[in-house]
Structure formats: C-alpha cells, structure tokens
Amino acid sequence: MPKKKEEHKIPKKIEPTSLVRVANTDLDADKNIATAIRKIKGVSHSLSNAIIKVTGFDPHKKLSEFKPEELQKIEEVIKNPSSFGIPR
C-alpha cells in the first residue's frame, strides 16, 4: 500500500500590529492613548492622565487615529511637563 503524501499546511497570514513611534518608543497603535503612553519609560498612570488633560485629547481615542502634529504635542509634554503646568 503506497504511503500518503504529507499535506503541507499553509500558515494563516498574521496581520502585524501597527506601531506608532512616540518619544523613541514603539507603541501599539490599536490601544487608546491613555494606555499606550504608559509604556513609555517614566510615564506613570498619573502622568498619562495629566498629559491627556493638558493636551485636551479624548482618553479613549486610539493612537492610530492621531495626526502627526498631535503626536508631536504629546512628545513635547512628555519631554518638558513642567512647562505645561505638570509638577514633577
């Protein structure tokens, strides 16, 4: 009896998650801004909330929906929070 040929399974395509670079850190673009920026070294839950309040952004808006100018504003606040009224 002849042996069956082994079927080669074609792996399913895995969609790569999109990334957004903010403050020299790759962040998951599918997360909301409040959660995503906490992955940046030095950004705590409290600082994340303060950044959102100062910038006036919706905390539930996904990172992928931000314009480059808005991401630049977030970086500016992270780099120098005291100039935006956020105490250290």
Secondary structure, 3 states (H helix, E strand, C coil): CCCCCCCCCCCCCCCCCCEEEECCEEEECCCEHHHHHHHCCCCCHHHHHHHHHHHCCCCCCEHHHCCHHHHHHHHHHHHCHHHHCCCC
